[in-house]
């Protein structure tokens, strides 16, 4: 993360802690394979029954499953699984993607369980493919405390101002960091929300280059680092301990 000096400068740039009220949020996961899972391509008719078997307790209706792509173009083929309002999962021959909208403890447990089951199945079915990387990304649009706008906050957070380009509304930050011992790369973004007037947009992404990383480990690590980033930019999230 930031050096001690950078952290101190960031902390001083925000007076007090602003508590955010999240209005929209989602958690995204992308697991990229080291090699395309072509060992499953010739067995495409079995993919849907296999996914259904793995996920039937969470997506019990056949209408929850949709086959996508062009049969003559392997890179476009995939299966999308819908979990109602909780989120979805997409399997392709190059990666798996999942999106969660329910970020309650039960929702996160559900999200982790889906990814863990699919990871286990893929590692057993096509061990020659394996995972090259895992990306976990949280994003949200939030309201600031009454009387504070995103411009008020961002003008304190970042002092950059470009002359002759009009009135400064406050500029966001995109902070990049590496954790070489874990083979993790981080990106923390704070900016104006385009979805909520005067609101704040946050994104925190963790990219792990360790193919054997488990989703639970990644989520816990990302949460810890996200809390650090919030604290050092003078923010907190309502209801988050």
N, C-alpha and C positions, 0 to 999 in steps of 0.2 A: 504494500500500500504506500501511501505518501510518506516521505521522510518526515522526521520530527519537526523540521522547520516548516515544511509545506503544510503539515497538519495544523501547526500553531497559527499560520497565516490564515488558513481556511476557517478555523474556529473563531479567530478574531474578526473575520469579515461578517459574521452573523451574530447579532446580539440576542442572547437568550435562545430558547428552543421553541420552534413553531410546531404545533401539533396538526398533522394533516388528517382530514376526513376523506378516506378513499371512497370514490364514487364508482369507479370501474377498475378492475384489475384482472390480470390473467398470468398464468405461469406456463411457459413453453419449454418443451424438451425436444432436442434433435440428437439422435444417435447415428453417426455416420459410419458405414462399414469400411473396413480396410480394403476389401475387394467386393464387387457386386455379388450378391447371394444367388449366383446363377445355378447353384445346386438345387434351388427351389423352382427355377424357371420351368424346367421340363415337367414339373409336377404341379403346375398351376391349378388344375382341377381340385387338388387336395388342399390348396391354401385356405380357401374359404371354410371348408369343414374343420380344418385344424384350428384356425383362428376362433371359430365359433366354439369349439370345444374348450379352448383356453379362456374364453371371455363370456361364455353363456350366462354365468351367474351375475354378470354386470351389464351385459347387453343381450337380453334373452330373445328379442324379436328379430326375425330375419330382416325386417325393414330397417334395423339398426346398421346393416352392412350394405356397402355399395362398392361394386367393382368399377375401377376407373381406368382410363387410358386406352391406348390403341394396341390391339393384340399384335400388330406387326412392329411395334416400337417398345422394346422392353423397358427403356428408361422412363416411359410415361405410365407404365402399368402400376396399379396399386390397389389396395383395399382400404376403404375408409370405414371406421367403426364409430358410431355415435353413441355417447353415453348420456343422452338427454341434456339437461342443463348443466351437467357436471363438466362436459368437455368432449374430446374426441381423440382418436388414434388413427394414424395413417401408416400403413406398411407399404414400402416400395422395395425394389431389389437393390437399392443403394443406401437406404436409411429407413429409420422409423421416426415419426414425429408424433408428439402428443401435446395437447393443449388442455389446461384445466382452468375453469372459471370459478369453481367452488374451492376457495382457499381457506376454508375452515379446517380444523384439525382432522375431522372425518374426511373431508374432501381431499386433503393432501395425502392421507393414508390410502384412499381409493386410487389416487393418481400414481403414487409410488407402487402400489400393488400391481396395477396394470402394466406399467413399464417393466417392473421386475420379472413378471411372468413372461412377457414377450422376450426380454433379454435372455432369460434362461432357455426358452425354447429355441431361439436363434443360435445360441452358443452350442447347444446340443445338436441341432439339425445341420448347421453349416459352420462348423468350427474353423474351416479354412478361410472364411470371410472375416470373422471377428469384428471388433469395433475399433475404428481409428481415433474417434473423438466423441465427446459428449458435450452438448451445449445446453445449459439451463438458464432461462431468461425470465425475469419478473418485470412486468410493466404495469403502471397504474396512472390514473388521472385523479387528482385530489383537490379538494377545497382547502384553502388556507384559513386561519382564524379570521373571524369577522374584522373588517377594517384593514386587512392586509391583502395585497394583490400579488400575483406572480412577479409583476414589474418591481414592486417594492422590495421583495425578497431577492430577486436576481440582480438588481442593481447593487445590493450589498455583497452578494456572493462573488460577483465578477465585476471588476472595475473597468474592464475594457470599454473604450468608447472610440468610435471612428468618426472623425470630423467630416462635416459636409454630407453626411448620409441621413440627416434628419434627427428627430428626437430619439434619444436612447430609451428603449423600452425595457432594457435589462437583457443581458445575454446569458444563456445557459452555459453549462460546462459538460464536457465529455472527458472523463478521467480514465486513463488506461494504466494498468499495472500488471506485473508478472509475479508469480510465486514459483520460482524455478524448482524448489525442492518438491513441490507437489505436481509440477507440470501443468499449472493452471494459469490462465490468462483472464483478466477481469476488465470489465468496462462499466462505468457508472455514469449515467446521464441524468442531468437535472435541467429542465427547460420549461417554457410555457406550454401549457396544455392547449391543444387545438380542439379538444372535445368539450372543455369546460371553460367558460369565460372567466378570466382572472385566476384560473386554476393552475396547478403545477403538474408537470409530467415527470415521472421517474422511470428509469429502467436500470436494472442491475443484471449483468450477464456474466456467467462463469463458463469458460471454455476449458474443458479438461482434455489433455492429450493422452491421458492414461486410459488405454482401451479397456482395462479390466475394472474400471471405476464402477461403483454401485450407486444407484440413484439415491438411496438414503444418505450415503456419505456425502454426495454432491449437494443435496438439498440442505443438510445441516451446515456444511461448510459455507454454502452461499448465504444462508440466513445469518450466520455469525458475522461474515464480512459485510453484508448489507447493513446490519445494525451498526457496525463501525462507521461505514460511510455516512449513514444518516446522522449519527452523533457528531461526526466531524464537519458536517455541513449544517449543523444547527436545526435538524429536523427530527421529528418522531411521528409515529403513526398511531392514531387513536385505537385503543383496544389491543395494541401489540405490546406484550410484556418484554 
